[in-house]
Amino acid sequence: MKIGVPKEIKNHEYRVGLTPMVVLELTHRGHEVAVETMAGEAIGFTDEHYIAAGAEILADAPAVFDWAEMIVKVKEPQAVERAMLTPQHTLFTYLHLAPDAAQTQDLIKSGAVCIAYETVTDANGHLPLLAPMSEVAGRMSIQAGAHCLEKAQGGRGLLLGGVPGVEPAKVVVIGAGVVGQNAIAMAVGLGANVVVLDKSVDTLRQLDKQYGNRITTVYSSKESLNTHVLEADLVVGAVLIPGAAAPKLVTREMVSKMKKGAVLCDVAIDQGGCFETSKATTHAEPTYIVDDVVHYCVANMPGAVARTSTIALNNATMPFVLALANKGAKQAMLDDTHLLNGLNVCRGKVTYRNVAEDQQLEYLDAGEALKLI
């Protein structure tokens, strides 16, 4: 198979779809790989590294798209990239379609087979290709939140862990999945006063067993959310409904009553955000202020630590990339229902129910859609 890797073009996005290590695994199995020049340069993967792994270097993205059968990326294709997709392509990347109607329509029009990292599953019902970036984003949410709490950034002027004689900041984590658990670990490590809210009593019980009295676990309800958000110095939004738009758990009214200089860090922003006042930001301009509350809503948080993120992501995606290359998209998905769960758009049809429902589009079961390939 011909596999193409374009350079990412989203604002301050330095990750790359394939590392030289994975390219070598592909070329060793007889596949051809073309990488856009300088695609990994920013994080230390040079054109020479890719050439040594057996890849061809192409001058620009149009050359990569024109040559390739499968496109492997990191972030959702931008408009100029979507215009280059055709029915010859299988696209394998993060898509986050639910809140992005324009992207959905363009992928429908392209006729391409579009597989989203974030909805591929495993035998335990987890999301193995989302997990590594969720781990990074969860840890970064505390790092970013601590920075935003500094007075010069518009925050309350608090040190997250306090010092002897001065109480630490209160960190409220909404959602105790992969993002939330990694945020908790970082916040506890920095000495913050941590409260976690979730609707799974089993998950809260596990966290209580793990951390004991170093955190407070609270069942999530409208009342408990309101109480703890209004008391918080930093709130981390870490909720996820796979493939669907995130629920708006923190309302504009709640934001208006929060402490002046408090910080909201919305890790759910790729799926539309879980705060009513959220809007996607970039690493170039990561924050904005609503009602004296600092909002950090960067849509590609792991891109800030792009080398770590790229290697972690490739460790997870490599088995699926190899399966798609070795078998072709149709057979690979027929053989692996977990990979099939990643199919979001196929030959002009929306094949992920949550996306179809959120955007009021016609839905075709993914298994049936494979007959179109």
Disulfide bonds with the S-S distance in Angstrom:
none
